[in-house]
Amino acid sequence: QVQLVESGGGWVQSGRSLRLSCAASKSISDIHVMGWYRQAPGKQRELVAFIISDGRTNYADPVKGRFTISRDDAKNTMYLQMNNLKPEDTAVYYCSDGDYWGKGTLVTVSS
């Protein structure tokens, strides 16, 4: 079992940046895939990006070119660098290893 804790959310104006962190309670070096998801008000949760242990990444089309996912296995932490934020990025962002989920961190982008 692993506990995941997201942080770094907040309120920003359109065009600005935020970096989210996902801290794990134990080593993530054995976790093959980790991902960021988001859920906007009134919408279903959707995949934002995922990263494989070998460093390969994949992004949802709405965030390609603006978001960057990374992981630091030595720190047991995954990150999501979000640049050029848009109002439609407003959501609660969650991290997951496929089995466990964090409680989320809220990102609000104003126009």
Secondary structure by P-SEA (a helix, b strand, c coil): cbbbbbcbbbbbcccbbbbbbbbbccccccccccbbbbbcccccccccccccccccccccccccccbbbbbcccccbbbbbbcccccccccbbbbccccccccbbbbbbcc
